Amino acid sequence: MSSQASSQSDEGPILHRIKVTSGWCIEEKRRRSRLSQEALADDVGITVRWLREIEGGNPRATIEDHLRCAASLGLATGYLLILILFVERQMNFPRELLLDDLSELEERCVSSIAEYSVKRLAKRLGLSGRRDIGPD
């Protein structure tokens, strides 16, 4: 078995799918920004060859590699978290939407998580009936 195949099976199909889709997002954002692979690689501090591997979804690329490329391109890191949620639940998420400005979606996700957490904590503490607990 090749090292790439064993690496893929070691990390699992979910992480591999995430890296493939993330690589696609990085490449698309780079192209739409009219940025060369050389320029992005230089900005991130990696070789052009490694950037090609990241864009191609190489399973040996780390999530940190993907995040560094995304940050350099101005892609919100939420694209990766949203992608993880969908892939983990075996739900399809249109890749093109990952290239949109996800700031409003990220804000709603964070707000929903915070509200849910505060309500659960208040319930555990017996404070669920108080009006001064949690967001309005």
Order of alpha helices (4+ residues) and beta strands (2+ residues): alpha-alpha-alpha-alpha-alpha-alpha-alpha
